[in-house]
Amino acid sequence: MWKRLSLCICVLVLYVNCNAALIAAEKVSESKQPQAAKRTSLIPIEVKSTLDQSLQPSLIWAPEAAKTTPTPLLVFLHSWSGTYKQNNAKWQKEAIKRGWIYLHPNFRGVNQQPEACGSQLARQDILDAIDYVIEHYQVDPSRIYLAGSSGGGHMTMLMAGHHPDRFSAASAWVGISDLADWYRFHVKDGKPQNYARMILKSLTEKPGVSSQVDAEYRDRSPLYWIGNATEVPLDLNAGVTDGQSGSVPFAHTLRAFNMLAEKNQTTPVSKAEMQQLWDHGKLKDPQSTDQATDETYGRDIHLRRNSGLARVTIFEGGHEGLPGPACEWLSKQSRDTSAFGKKTAGQK
């Protein structure tokens, strides 16, 4: 009888201990889940514009190490019709994977008002947001990266041209390089379509109305400024069907590259080559240096050409940005910007 009683007591004690362990494990698991969520959640911030003193929103994510250790910064720019609330989780995921700070500024939101669409205010909003991050975190000034797709690609090229000293490298995808040309592309039978109407809301008049209007189009068009960025590592990309299945003909990317080629006195992409890509999706007689295999893209590369620190890639695809290859290329770039920013890492 005593043996049976002892056995029952042992079983009861074992059950209680196991149950307590399970409960403790569940509590630990529950306590970790919110912390994990916090580690990936974007935090809203507001930054005062140094031009018009308005408060401008951004979203930011930063690893814990960024409080004490110089950390790369990825500034990702939303698309033409987007805002800072646009879901660009795939780009944030790449930043998190690499332990980079991720900044998603608004720069006056959707491109349908004069304050947006590459205006001086919008450009300054991006610089102000970067300065805010530099003031509040330990940013590595040699690894301040800029990237964007579509309207974000437009703004990436524009920022690199207007402010080349502020960025260590930039990766632009399917971006608009000439607003006047893009306006004309979206006028059908004399009637402005959606994107053309948005341009009119931003620049108030169609191109060609006056020299003043045309000057405003040029100020907001990367084509006229990207030649200033010969010292910036630039990664320009477009899908070969964009403009046919998408909204921005890939020639916008190639013409931007050609401005750099002209500055660097290297081989541009000719009009004949652009036409071959448009008509056939590939070059008839590609130069040996144009042919490339890049496993990070997971796509066929129809043209890759280099000029100085810049490269252009026309890949099998349409109107899209590829976060993986963009961030992989950016991760290999380093260029000190500390002499040009408002503050550098470590300064308070």
N, C-alpha and C positions, 0 to 999 in steps of 0.2 A: 504493500500500500504506500509506504513512504517512497519507494522507487517511482511509483506512478505519479505521486504528488510532485516529486522533484522534477520529473520529466515534463509535467504540465507547466510548472513554474518556468522552466528553461524555455519552453516553446513560447510561453506568453511574453517573456522578457525579449526573446529574439524578435517576435512580431512587433512589439512596441518600438524596439530600437530601429528595425527596418522601416517601419512606418514614419518614425521621426526623421530618419535620414532622407526618405523620399520627400517629405514635406519641406525639409531644409533645402534639398536640391531644387524643388519647384520654386521656392522663394528666391534662390540664387538666380535661377533661369529667368524669372519674372523681373528681377531687379536689373538684369543685364539687358533685357530687351529694350526698355526705354532708353538706356544709355547708348545702345547701338543705333537706335533711331536718331538720337540727338547727334550722333557722330556723322550722319549723312544728311541731316536736314539743313536746308538753306535758311540762313538768318537774314531777315530784312533789316536794311540800314537806310538812313537818309543822309545825304551829303549836300551841304550848301554850295550852290553854284557860285564860282568866283566871278562870274560875269553878270548875272542878274539877281543873285542872292536868293533865288528860290531853292526850296528843298527838293532834291531829286532822289528817287528811290533806286536801290540796287538790292541784289541778293548775294550772299556770300557764304562760303563754307571754308573752314580752315582746320587743318589737323592740329592736335594739341601741341605738337613740336614747334609750330609756327610762332608760338609765344616767346620762345627762347632761342630758336635755331633758324638761321637764314634759310628761307624756303622759297622755291619757285612759285610764281604767280601766273595762273592762266586766266586771261580776260576773254570771256566768250561773249560775242555780240549777237543779239537776237535778229530774226529775219525781218524782212520788209514790213510785213503786216503784224508783227509781233510786238511784245513788250517784255519787260524784265520778268514777267510771270510766265512767259512761254516755257513749255516743258522741253528742256534740253538735257534731260537726265543722262543720256548716253555720253555727252561731253563731260558732265560733272563726274560720272563714273570713272572716266579716264583720268581725271585729275585726282580723284580719291585714290585710285589704284597706285598712282605715282607719288602720293603724299604731297601734292601741290595745293596751294590755296586756289579756290575757284571763285571768280567774281563775275556776276551777271548784271551789268548796268542797264538802265532803261534808255538813256540818251534820247529823251523826249518821245519815246514810244513809237506808235504806228506812224509810218511815213505818209501823213495826210494833213500836215499843218506846217506852216513856215518854220516853226522852231525845231522840227524834226528833219529827216531826210538830209543828213550830212551838213547841217548848218553849223555855224561857228559855236552856237550854244550847245548843240548835240556833241560836237567834238570835245568841247571843254568839259562837259559832263563826264566823259570817259576818263579824261586826265584827272579831274577832281576825285572821282571814285578810286582811281589808282593811288592817288596821294593819300586818301583816307586809309586805304589798306596798309600803305607803307608806314603811316603814323601809328597804326594800332597793332601791327604784326611785324615780325622780323622777316622782311621780304629780301630775297637774294636779288640784288640789283643787276646781276649778270644773267638772270633767267626770268625776265618779265615777258611773257608770251601773249600774243594776241591772235585770236582766231574767230571766224564767223562764216556763215553759209548764206547764200542768196543776198538779201539785204544786209546781213551781217558780213558777207564777203565784200560787198560794196564798201561798207564802213571800215572793214579791216584794211583794205587797200588805201582808202582815203586817209585813215589815221597814219598809216606808214608813210604816205606821201607828205602830209602836212606836219607830222611830228616824228620824223624818223629816229631822232635821238632818244625817244622815250621807250623804245621797244628793243628787246634782245633778238626777237625773231617774230615772224607773222605768217600764218597759214590761212589763205583765203580760198573759199570754195564757191563756185558758180556765181560769182559776184558781178554786179553791174559796174562797168568802168566809164561809161559815157551816158549821162542821163538824157541828153538831147536825142541821142541815137536810140535809146531804149524807149523814149516817148514815141518816136516815130514808128518803132516796131509794133507798138500797141495801139496804133491808130488804124482802124479798118474802115475802108470806104469813106474816109474823111471824118469818121466819128471816133473820138477817144474811148478806148475800152477801159476796163477797171484800173489797171496800173497807170495808164496815161492820165486818167482822171485824178488819181492819187498824186501824181506828179504836179498836176495843175493846182491842186490844193496846197501843195508844198511850195511851189515856185511862182504861183499866182498867174503866170502866163505861159503860153507855149513857146518853145525856142524859136528864135528868129524875129520876135516882135520888136526888140530893141537891143542895143549894145549892152544896156544895163542888165536886161534879163539874161542875155547870153553870158555875161560875166558871172552872174549868179549860178547858172548851170555849170560853168567851168569850175567855179569854186567848190562845188559839191560833187564833181566828177573826178574819180581817181586818175583817169587817163592823163590829166594835165598836171598831176602832182607826183605820181609814183616814181618818176625819174629822179626825184630827190632821195629815193631810198636805196641807192646803190650800195650803201654800207650796211644795210639791214638784210640778214638772211630771209628770203621771201620764198614761200611755197604757194604757187598759184595753180588751181585745179579746176577742171570742168569735165562734166560728162559729155560724151560725143554726140548724144541725141538731144542735149539741152538746146532749146530754141525751136525744136520740132515737137518733142514730147513735153518740154518744159518751157518756162517763161523767159529765160535769159540765154540767148544764143551764146555758144561757147566762144565765139569770136571776141566777146568782151574780155575774156580772160587772156586770149592770145594777143590782142592789141595792147593790153596793159604790159604783158611780157615784152612786146616789141619796143615799147618805150624804154625799158631797161636795157634791151639789147642795143638800141641806138646809143644810149649813154655809154655802155660798156664796149661799144664797137665790136659786137659779136653778131652771129647769124640770126636774123629775125625769122619768124614764121611768115612765109610769103602768102600773098593773096591766093595764089594757085594752090598752095598746100591747104589753106583754110577751106577752099572750095572742094578739094578732094575729100577732106574730112566730112564736110557737110553732105556731099553727094553720095559718098561711098562708105563713110564711117571708118576710113583708114587712108593712109598715104599710099599712093601707087609705087613710088620709089623712095622709101624712107632712107634717110642717112643712117649710117651704122650707129652713130651716137644718139639717134632718136629712139632707137629700139631699146626697151628695158623690160625686165621682169622684176616686179616688186611684190613679194608675197604678202606684205602688210596690207595691200589694197584688196587682195582676193579678186581682182578683176584684170582683164587684159588691158595693157597700156598701149594706146595707139600712137602716142607721141610723148616723148619726154625730151626737153631741151634745156640746157643750162646757159646762164649768162651771168658771169661774176658770181655773186652770192645767191642769185635767184635761180629757181627752176620752175618750169611749167609742165604740167601733166594733163593730158587728155586721156581719160580712161573710159572703159566700157560702162556706160551708165547714163543717167539723165540729170535732172535737177536735184542734186543731193550732195550732202557733205559726209565725209567718212571720218568719224572721230579717231578711230584707231590709228590709221596711217598718219593723220595730222599730228597727233600727240607723240607718236613714235618719232617722227621727224623733228618736232620741236624739242623733244627731250635731248637731242644731240647737239642743240645749238646753245651757244653761250656768247654773250656780248655785254660788256659793262655799260650800264646806263646811269650810274650813280652821280655822274657829274651834271646830269641834266634834270633829274627829278627834283621835286620840291624838298624831299628828304630822302635819306638812304637808310638802309637797315641799321638799326642800332641807335639812330638819332631820335630824340624825343623833344 
